[in-house]
Amino acid sequence: MITRSLNTAVRDVLQQGCVFLDRIGDETYARPLEGEFAASLGAHYRHVLDHFLCLAEGIRTGQVNYDQRRRNPQLENSVTCARLVTEGLIDELGAFLAKFFSVSAL
């Protein structure tokens, strides 16, 4: 069933984010990488969270607009902040999927 697959995929991606955040400190998370893609790990993870946050906002408002991401700098510098937002997304998107698609919560 496609909704169960969506539920599982969303949960799995966000839980992988929690594992990543549990294994890294703020200094490493916020330090810019060397090379062509010099953004920090935190900036890359914030980019992922931005898309999930836009999806959650779109579910609430009825309009998803990925061009209007907030790009919160705290999400790229603070493991704790990123973890709290990730956990909130697991709860929020899980509740939405459970309510509207009659699948178990994330």
C-alpha positions in Angstrom: 0.0 0.0 0.0 1.5 3.3 -1.0 0.4 5.2 2.1 2.1 2.7 4.3 5.3 3.0 2.2 5.1 6.8 2.5 4.7 6.5 6.3 7.7 4.1 6.5 9.9 6.3 4.3 9.2 9.5 6.2 9.8 7.8 9.5 12.9 6.1 8.3 14.5 9.2 6.9 13.8 11.3 10.0 14.9 8.6 12.4 18.2 8.3 10.4 18.6 12.0 11.0 18.2 11.4 14.7 20.9 8.7 14.6 23.2 11.1 12.7 22.6 13.9 15.2 23.2 11.6 18.2 26.7 10.8 16.8 27.9 14.3 16.1 28.8 17.3 18.2 28.0 21.0 17.5 31.5 21.8 16.4 31.7 19.1 13.7 28.1 19.7 12.7 28.6 23.5 12.1 32.2 23.4 10.6 32.3 24.1 6.9 33.5 21.2 4.8 36.4 21.5 2.4 36.1 21.2 -1.3 33.6 22.1 -3.9 30.6 21.7 -1.6 32.0 23.8 1.3 28.8 24.0 3.4 28.7 22.4 6.8 27.1 19.1 7.6 24.6 21.2 9.6 23.8 23.3 6.5 23.1 20.1 4.4 20.9 18.6 7.2 19.1 21.9 7.6 18.3 21.8 3.8 16.7 18.3 4.3 14.7 19.6 7.3 13.6 22.6 5.3 11.8 20.4 2.8 10.1 18.4 5.5 9.1 21.6 7.3 7.6 22.9 4.1 5.7 19.7 3.6 4.3 19.9 7.2 3.4 23.6 6.7 1.7 22.7 3.3 -0.3 20.0 5.0 -1.6 22.5 7.5 -2.3 25.3 5.0 -3.2 23.3 1.9 -0.3 24.7 -0.1 3.3 23.4 -0.3 5.8 25.9 -1.5 9.4 24.7 -1.4 10.7 28.0 -2.7 9.7 29.7 0.6 11.8 27.7 2.9 12.8 29.5 6.1 16.4 28.4 6.2 16.7 28.7 10.0 20.4 29.2 10.8 19.9 27.5 14.3 19.2 24.3 12.5 22.6 24.3 10.9 24.6 25.3 14.0 22.8 23.4 16.9 22.5 19.7 17.0 20.0 20.1 19.9 17.8 22.4 17.8 18.0 20.1 14.8 17.1 17.1 17.0 14.1 18.8 18.5 12.8 19.8 15.1 13.4 16.3 13.7 11.5 14.7 16.6 8.7 17.3 16.1 8.4 16.4 12.4 8.3 12.7 13.2 5.4 13.3 15.6 3.6 15.8 13.3 3.9 14.0 10.0 3.2 10.7 11.7 0.0 12.1 13.2 -1.1 13.5 9.8 -0.4 10.2 8.1 -2.3 8.2 10.8 -5.3 10.6 10.6 -5.7 11.0 6.9 -4.4 7.7 5.6 -5.5 5.4 8.5 -2.0 4.0 9.0 -0.2 3.7 12.3 1.7 6.7 13.5 5.4 7.2 12.8 
